[in-house]
Amino acid sequence: MHELGVASEILGVALSEADRHAAKKVTSIRLRVGVLRAIEPENLSFLFEHLARGTPAEGARLEIVEEPIRVECPLCGLSEARAFTCECPRCHGPNVSVTGGDSLSILSLDIED
């Protein structure tokens, strides 16, 4: 369950930013999570909620934006996949270039003074 470590890191960043801006409350956090990270959004939200209890981030909403894998096929062009693949999801051709899907970043953080 690597989501616990991820939730802890997100909470740490959120609390640090809230403190830096003298904010009383963190209300929401928007994340970009690549599908290759194999993070279960429900688990991450649950663990974040548990860790945030008693902190300025208690009750903050996590919004998770999934980043798919980008598959570039010389025949079909660019498409997306929800899991790692060695072939084109459209034509099943083998000569593809696979990128992305591995990000983990905070896109935005909403706080209240």
Helices and strands as residue ranges (DSSP letters): H 3-20, E 25-34, G 35-37, H 41-52, E 61-67, E 69-73, E 77-81, E 97-99, E 104-112
